[in-house]
Amino acid sequence: MRRAVGAAIAGLAVAGAAALVTAPWRKHESGPVDAAQAASHLKVSADPAVRPVGGDRLVPGGRFSYGFTVTNAGKRPVRGLVARSEKVVGGRAGTGLSVESVSDPSCARTDRVICSFPALATGERRSVKVVGVASAERHRGDLLQINTYLAAVSPGVNGQLSFEVLGRAVPTVTAFS
């Protein structure tokens, strides 16, 4: 009889463990997911052209501004999301984007704009305004193209970070006058 009771208890324990493993965990269902898992619900939009600051046209050495918006259109919060905005290199363009200021405290300004959003809530939108200075080496008719894109960042092997681009870059393009 003891063996039968012991076997029944063991069977219940195994069945209970299987139910725990296979049943969805409510806390997980509402918790954040990695940006790579939510890529189809993450959107980035950017101004189609820069706006000259202090004038009506983009001139070499002149100041300009543009903006972009990151949106989580999914049903779960997202973690590990990065937005990058960088100048497309070509000809006399040089490699750097001279960034004067960035409106969002989650963003860093170097020779590009890098925004790290540790968590982006369901339905949350982050709008970023950037002010930069155009290269003085440019000429009339040259293009200034800035691409903004999303990426997922996650811990990788040996303490290194994994960086995965999500979707396509959104361009902001303006010709110098």
Buried (B, 14 or more C-beta within 10 A) or exposed (E): EEEEEEEEEEEEEEEEEEEEEEEEEEEEEEEBBBBBBBBEBBBBBBBEBBBBBEEEEBBBEBBBBBBBBBBBEBEBBBBBBBBBBBBBEEEEBBEBBBBEEBEBEBBEBEEBBBBBBEEBEBEBEBEBBBBBBBBEEBEEEBBBBBBBBBBBBEEEEEEEEEEBEBEEBBBBBBBBE
